[in-house]
Amino acid sequence: MLSLDTVKEFLRIDHNEEDGYLSVLLLLAKELCENYLRISPLDDEKECIRQAQLLVISHFYERRDGTPVPSAVYRLLDAYRNEVF
């Protein structure tokens, strides 16, 4: 799982005031990716999956208005998605 420090470095945050919110976004990104990929636990050793999570976190951190997740997130995840028939 991504660490809070990794997220803060990615977002270029050097304070602790929003650590609680960032922790919530970490869980949200993990759940979103797991649900889309239809796998659990998430294999975030794959760089595409890590980047997708970071994009989700960045998206919701910067836009707190409910704007849809960028399609780039899903393009990064598509190669690892389990199909269900």
N, C-alpha and C positions, 0 to 999 in steps of 0.2 A: 504494500500500500504506500502511496505517496506520503511523504512526511509534511508536516506543517512548515518546516524550514524550507523544503523544496518549493512549496507553493509560494511562500513569502519571497524567496529569491526570484522565482519566475515573474511575480507581480511587482518586484522591486519595492517591497514594503520592508521598512527597517524599524517599525514600532510594533508594540504588542496590543494596542487598543482594539484591534479587530480580530484577534486570535480566535475568539469564540465563533464569530461569523464564518471565518475561514475554515474552522473545523467542521461546521455544518455543511459548508460547500464541498469539503473533501468527501463527506459521506454521500451527499447528493450526487456528486460526479461518479463515485463508485457505483452507487445504485443505478444511475441512469445507464452507465456502460454495461453493468451486469444484465440489466433488463433488456437492453438492445441486443446484446450478444447472446442472451439466453444461456449464460454460464455463471456459476458461482462456485468457488471464489474466483475473483477476477485475477487474471494473469497480467499484472502490470509490469512485468519484466520486459514485455514487448514494447518497443519505443512508440509504435503507433498508438497503442492503448494508453500509455503514459501521456502522450501529447494530447490525445482526445480528452482525457480527464483534465489536463491543465487548461485546455480551451474552454471546457464547460465551466470550470472554476472562474477563469478570467471573464467569461461572458456574464455570469451571474454576479460577479463582484462589481463589474463596471456598469452593468445595466440591471437595475433592480426593479424594472417595470414590467417584467413578464414577456419581454421580447423573445421569440422562439430561438432555440439553440441553433447556431450556424450549421449549415449542411456539411461543412468541412469535418465536423465531429463524426458524422455518420460515414463519410467517405473514408476516414481513417480506420473506422471500426469494421467496415463491411467485409474485409478479407477474413476476419476472425469470427464472423457471426454464424452461429449454429442455426441451420434451417430446421424447421419443425413441419412435418407433414401430417 
